[in-house]
Amino acid sequence: MQIGEEVKLRMRMSARDAHYGGELVAGAKALELFGDIVTEVTIRHDGDEGLFRAYKEIEFLAPVYAGDYLEVTGKLLKIGNTSRTVELVAKKVIAASRDPNHSSEADVLDEPIIVARAIGVTVTPKDKQRKTKNNGG
């Protein structure tokens, strides 16, 4: 995996993910998905899961509810000696109906809504960088 490459995952938020009244999903769910994306980035780049070290910034921009579909992307921005910096974005691509009389309805959004974004830093110790050592990066 090289700088600028992106990984993506799409997931439906379930009633189990709802944490607050009105089936609102906690922002921590986006952070969990960001962690999954960062893990995939380091596996693709280094052949090892690495360790998520820090968020440089996090923004929660729009609510997410049970039944919504999120598309989460991670783009490799910088490769250090052991660190990798990843841009993370979560977008709502399908919105579930909020009307209790039409609870099974949902809309594919023409324009996805950015619900959260962050910059994350992960670290893969030199001795764990199998792919980098064996494949030259």
Sequence and secondary structure as in RCSB ss.txt:
>XXXX:A:sequence
MQIGEEVKLRMRMSARDAHYGGELVAGAKALELFGDIVTEVTIRHDGDEGLFRAYKEIEFLAPVYAGDYLEVTGK
LLKIGNTSRTVELVAKKVIAASRDPNHSSEADVLDEPIIVARAIGVTVTPKDKQRKTKNNGG
>XXXX:A:secstr
  TT EEEEEEE  GGGEEEGGGEE THHHHHHHHHHHHHHHHHHHSS  EEEEEEEEEE S  BTT EEEEEEE
EEEE SSEEEEEEEEEEEEEE   GGGTT EEEEEEEEEEEEEEEEEE  GGG HHHHHH  
